[in-house]
Amino acid sequence: MSAASHGRRPRVNRKVPAALLVLGLLAGCTSGGGPAEPAGGAGRTVALKFYDAQGHGALLSPREARAVTHGSGGSDSDALVDPRTLRVLDDFPLYEDGRRLRFDLPGGGPAALALNWPTHQGFSTVVVDNGGAGFTRGATVVFNHAAADDAKRRLDAALDLRPDYRRSARFTAAYRTAARELARADAADSDAGRGRHGQRALSAVDAAYGQLLEEYGPRARRTDAPWTGVTAADDADPKRWAPLAGRLARPHGWVRIVFDPDDTDDPRAPVPRRYREAVAAAHAAGLKVLGQPVDSAYANGSEHPGLGTRAGYLARIKRYVDAFPDIEAWEIGNEVNGCWTDSRTTADGDCTDRLLPPRDRMKHKVADAAAYVREKRPEASVVLTLYWQLGTDAARWSAFTWPRANLPRAVREDIDVVLLSSWIEDAPLGLAFDQVMTRLAADFPGRRVGLGELGYWNEDTSRFYWAFDKDDPAAARRQVARRYYAAALGYPSSVGGTFWWYFAQEMPGDAGLRAAVRDVS
């Protein structure tokens, strides 16, 4: 868990590109689902018509559409991505011109649009990729219809990849609704009709897709040794959390123990007694341990200057790895692509434009730490955690861009497991979950993947984007846990993981949260 809160990305005022000064109005047909029809006049500009998220068919102004994407206080989330790799091509491409939000296509290949958008299931990262091919020419697009069409196509592909999935009544009802509403959108004689039925179809696809992933994951678990994970942080009492975690997660239970910085940066000092007690209690309860020597909140050295340097970071890793020869896995980097790990931050935890010196950046810290654990503890798993987000304050921090630029083959060979930290009230997954997990596995062949952090609607998080139940955060939190603990298991190389961050604070008093862990164990 990183920064002062999970509202880590500072607000960004979208700069209107100079091209706006010379743009003409788009002409030609309006496209909904399926590949976009070319528009005359502006061959590299895509114009978007957004309709309301309730499915009433009300056309939104650019300001109203942006307000929807901001949830209850978030900032812009739009990004142009490679439709195949999800690598960010351009951050915050949307701009207002007349009555539309538009984006200009970058050179060098096709592009898809990703942004945060709600359905009846809550907010998702919605990827509009023009039938999978991406946009290569200008067009006018009904966003809701195109989003539903692309999401339904991905759902059908997911079903084809899971021929052994037994469709439940709940899935079947949602799927039929999606097909019916999408057919109505296709047949509509107005953009309002396409927007109305497209949004309804998008909600139904979201419901069906989520049901598929939640039901399929535990049944199709492909590994004999999944990781059913929880997190112990903030000096939680191991006498309380260890027995509970052991009961809920057996026989494959794991606990991430967060080793917060202590009063000394001296690498020769003994580790605090409380951590020895925590590791011993976890093992006594039948749990395996994922050790986290440096949380991303401390990686830039703002609170503990020694951790901001390459040498100090490695010294911290060595201190804990040397002290605990019996820990089964080591998280050598937490949320490594978060801008706050390589940037100076404000008192509120927001990133600034001032970066750490090149020698002290995360790419080097991760490489050093992975090599050390691999040499010192060859039997332990080396774990790297990425932070899920596409629409970051700069493209280089996004989840699929940072690894390509900063993890060369030699470093990847020292890593066994790649996890994804997901705080969905900051950066929703939702409809994008399957697409993202599949891409993560493809980007790290031969490595196991999973979720590395999860939590929802906590006092120190942003609460920007709701999930499942807008009016009952406790009920929504239980559904978030059920959905993601189960869905994370449904991939050939997945360990599951999940590692609910506030386990010790929330699960003892919430039977629904406990059931989410127990049901996948």
N, C-alpha and C positions, 0 to 999 in steps of 0.2 A: 504494500500500500504506500502510496507516494504523495509527496508534497503536503502542504498544510491541510488541504482537503482534496477531494477528487474533482473539484472544478479547476483542473490544473491548467487548462489552456486559456490564456488571456483572451479577452474579446478582441476580435480583429475587425477593423472597419474595412470592408471590401473596397479596394481601390478600383475605380472605373478605368478600364483600359483605354488607351488613346484611340483605339480603333472605334470606340463609341462615337467619336466625332464625325466619322464618315460613314456610319452604317446607314443603309437604307432599310425601308420596311420590307419584311418578308412577304412574298406572294406565293400563290400556288395552293395545293391541297393541304388540309390538316390531317395529320396521321395520329392514330391512336395505337392499337396493338399492331404487332407485326412490324416488319422493317419500315422505317419512316420514308415517306415519299419526299423526293427532293423539292425544295422550294426555289422559286425563281428569285434572282436578284442577288442574294447574299449566299453564295455557295458554300461558305465555311462557317455559317452561323446557324445554330439550332435555337428556335424559339419555343418556349414552354407555356402551355395553358394549364394552370393548376385549378382544380375544382375542390370543393370543401371536403374535409376528411370524414364527415358524417354520411356522405353518400347522397346528399340532396341535389347535387348538380348545380351548385352555386359557384359561379366563376369568381376566383379570388384575384384581387389586385396583386401586383408584385410585393407590396408591403405586407399584405395579409398572408400571402404564401410564405414569405420569410418568417413571419411571426409563428406560423404553424411549425416550421422546421426548427424554431428555437425552443419549442416546448415551453417550460415554465421559467425560462431565464437563460437558456444556453445560447451560444453564439453560432455563427455560420458553420455549417458542417459539410457544405458541398465540395466535391472534388471530381475531377476528371481522372478516370483510371483506365488502365489497359484492361479490356474486357476479358482477357484470358488470365493474366497474372495478378490483377488488382493492384499493380504498381501505380502509384499516383503520378499522373502526368502533369497536372496543374491543380494547385490549391485555390479554392474560392473563385471558380471561373464565372459564377453567375453575376450578371449585372442587369440593371433595369434600363430598358429602352422603350419608351412609350408605355403601352399597356402590358408588356410581357417581360418576364425574366428570360434572359438569353445566355448562351455561352458560345464562344468561338472555339472551333476545333483546332487543336495544336497540330503542327506538322509532324510527319513521320509515321502515321498509322492511325488505326481506328481508336475511338475513345468511347467510354461509357460514363454516365453520370451517376454518382453516388451521393446520397444525402439522407438525413434523418426525416422520417415521415411516419405518422401514426396510422394504425388500423384499430379495430375494436380490441385487438390483443395488446395494444400499447405501441410504443415507438420501435421502429426497426431502422437499420441501415438498408435503404432501398437502392438497388442497383438497376438502372435502366440502360440496357445494352443493345437495344435495337435488334432483337431476335438472336442475340448472341454474337452478331458480327461487329457490333460497335457502330458508332456514327462516323461516317467518312464524308458526308455531304450535308449541306444545310437542309433544314426541314422545320416544319411547325408540328409540334407533338402535344397531344393531350396527355399530360404526365400520368394521371391516375390510370388511364386505360393502358398506356404503354408499360407502366410498372406492373400492372396485373398480368398482362400478357407475358412479360419476361419472367415473372415469378412463377406463373403456371407452367411455362416451358421447363424451368429448372425443377419444379416439383415432379413433373412427369419423368424427367431424366433420372431423378432420385429414385422414383419408383422402379424404373427399369433396372437400376443398379441393385435393387433390393427385392428380387423376385420371391424371396421367402417371407416377405412381410405379410402378416395376416391383418387385413384391413378391419379395423374395429367399426362399430356402428357410428361412433363419434367422428372418426376420420371420414367415413363414407358420406355422412350427411354434409360435412363441410366441403368435401371435394365436389359433391354434386351441386352445391350452391355456387361454388366457384365457377364450375363449368357453365351453369345456367346464366349467371350474371355476366360472364365474359362473352357468351354468345349474344346476349342482349346488347352489350357494349359494341360488339362487332357489327350488329345489325342496326344500331341507332342511326337516325337521320340527322343528328345534330351533335355538336361537340358537348353540349350540356348533357345529352343522353350518354355519350361516351364517358364523360367524366363521372356521372352519377353511377352508372353500372360498373364502370371500371374500378371505382373506389370500393364498391360493395364486393366485387370479385377479389380485389386485393385483400380485403379483410378475411374473406373466406379461404383464400389460398394460405394466408398466414396461419389461420386456425388449423387447416388440414396439414400443412407442412410441419408445424410444431407438434401436432399429434403423432405424425409419422415418426419424427425423431425421438420423441419421448417414449413411444411404445417400442420402437425398434432397437434402441440402444442396449438396454439390459438383456434382451433376448438374443441379440446377435453379437454379444461380446466375443471378440475374436482372440483374446489373450487369456491365458490361464492365470495370469497374475496382474489383474488391474490394480490401479491405485485408487482406493476410496479415501479421499483426502480431506482433512480439516486443518485449520491453522490455529496455533496458540501464539498469541501476541500480547503485548502490553502487560507483561509480567503476570499473566493469568496463573492461578494456583493449580499446579499439576495434580494435586491431590483431588481436585474436583474434575478437571477436564479429562485427565488420562483414563480413568475407569469408564467414563461415559463414552469417550471416543472408541475405546477398545470394544465395548459392547455393541455400539452401533455399526462399526465399520468392519468387524471381523468377517471373514478371515483375511481380508486384503487391506486392512486399515493402515493408513499413513497419517502422520501429523507433520506439518511444517512448523518448526520452532524458529521463531524470529529472535535472533540474537541482537537486541538493540544495543547501540553504542553505550559504553559505560563511562566511568569517570576518567579512564586513562586510555591513551592511544599507544601505550608501551606494549610492543608485541611480545615482550618477555613476561608480562604480568599474567598471572593465572586467570582463567576465565571465571566469571562470577559463579559462586556456589549454586545460585538459583537455577542456572542453566544445566549444571551437572545433575541436579535433582530432577529437572524437567525431562532430560534425556533418559535418565534411569527410570522415571515413572512411566514414560511412554513405552519403553521396552518391556517393563514389567506387565503392562496392560496388553502386550501382544502387538503393539504398533511398530511400524518402521518409521524412521525419522528422515525428513528432508530438512537439512540445516540451511538457514539463511543468515550468513554472517553480515551482509550489508543490504538493508532495504533501500529501494530506489530513492526514498525521501532523503537519505543521507549521502548519496553517491557523489553529489557535487561539492561536498565539503562545507556547505553553508553553515551547518551547526557544529560539525566536527571536522575542522580543516584538514586533518590528516587523511580522511577518507576521500577528499577531493583529488588527491595526487595518485598517480599510478603506483608509486612505491608504497604509499600508505594503505591503499586498497589491497594490494597483494599481501602486505604484512598482516592485515586484518584476516584475510582468507587463511593464511598460513597459521595464524594463532589458533583459529578454531578447528581447522582440519587436523592440525597436530594434536590438539587437546582431545578430540573425539574420534579415535580410530574405529569405533563401532557404529558410527552413523552411516546409514545405508545410501544416502544421496546428498549431494551438495548443490545448492542453487548458487551458481557462480556469478550470476547477474540477474537482477530483478527489474522488470519493466525497462529493459536496457535502451529501448528506442524512445522513451519519454523525454521530451525536451528538457525537463528539469534535471536529468542526470548529467547533461553536458553543458547546461547553461547556468549562469548566475540567476537566482530567483529573488523575487520581492519578498517582503515579510509575509505576504499572503500565500506564498508558494507559486506565484505566477512566473512564467519564464520571461527573461529579458533577451535582448539581442546580444548580450555579452557571453561568449562561449568560453569554456575552460581552455587552457592552452592545449594545442593539438596532442602533445605527449600524454596528457592526463585524461583523455576522453575514453568513453566506455569501450570502444573497440579494442583498445590496448588493455584495459583492465580485464575485460572478458577473456581475451587471449591468454593473458598471464595466469589468471585464476584457473581456467580450464586446463591448461598445461600442468599446473601444479597439482591439482586434484588427480588428474590422470596418472601422473608419475607417483605421487605419494600414496594414493588410495585407489589402485587400479580396479579393485573389486567394487567400488562405489559408483553409482550413477552420477554423471555430470549433467546438470539441469540448467537450462537457460529459459528465462521468462520474458516474453514480449508483451507490450501493452497494446490492447486492441484499440485502434482508431485509424480512420482513413483521413477525415477532414481535420488534420492537425494544423498548427499555426504556420508550418512550412512542410512541404512535401517530404523532405528528408527524414522526418520523424515518423512517418506512417508505418504501419505494421509490416507491410510487404516491400517497402522501399529501403528502410534502414538495414535489414539483414543483407540484402543484395550488395549494398555499398560497404558494409563493415564486417562481414563475416566471410573471410576467404576460406578456401577448401581446407587448409591446414587447421584452422580453428574449428570448423564444423566437424572434422574428424575426431576432435576431442570431446564433442558433445553427444550425449546419449538421448536426451529427452528435451523437447522444445514445448513449452507451455505458453498459453495465452491468458494474460490477466484481463478480465472482463468486468468492468464496472458500468453496467448498462444504463444507469441514470446519467452518466457522462457521455458514453458512446455506445448506443444500442447495437445489439446484434440482431435478434429477431429473425426476420426473413433471410438475413445474410448468413446465418449460423452455418448451414450446410456448405454453402459456397466457400466460406472462410476456412472452415476446418479441412475441407478437401484441398484447398489451395495450400494451406499450411503443411499438410502431409506431402504434397507434391514438391514444395520448395525445400523440404528436408527429407529426401529419400533415405531410407535405411535408418531413420531416427523415429523414436516414438513421440507422439504428440498428445496434447490434452489441454485442459483448462488449468490455469495456475493460481487464479484468485477469483473469488466471486463474493459479492455482497449486494445489498440493496437497501436504499432509503435509510441510511444511518445518520446520526446526528452530525457527523463530520464529513458527509458527502454532499454532492451538489444538489441532488433532487431535481435535476433539470428534465429528465425524460422518464415518464412512468411506464410501467409494464403491467399487463394483465388486469389490474383493478386500480383505477385512478383514485378512488375514494377510500380504499382500505389498504394502506401500505403493508400491514401485517399479513393480510391474506395474499397480497401480491408477492411478498417476500417468500412465502411458502411455495407459491407456484414457480417463482424464479428458481428456487432450489430444486424442486421436482423436475422441472424441464431440463435444466442444464446438467445436473448430476447424471440424468439418464441419457440425454442426447450425446454427451461427450464420449460415451462408450461405443458409439455405433460406427466406428471407422477401423479398418484393418490394422492400422498402426497405433491406435489410441490406447493410452493408459487410463483415460478417464480423468482422474485427478480432482479437479474443481477446487478443493482446498478453501472451503468457506472461511472467510477472514475472521468474522466475529463469532466463531464457533463457541468459544468459552463464555462470551457475553450473552448470546442469543439462544443457543440451542437447549441449554438446561431447562429453560422455562417455556419452550415452544414445542409441543408434540408434533406439529405439522412439519417443522424444520427437521426434527429428528427422524421422522418417517422418510424424508427425502434421501437421507443418507442410508438408513436401514434398508430401504427398498431396492437399492442397487448393490448392496453388499452380498 
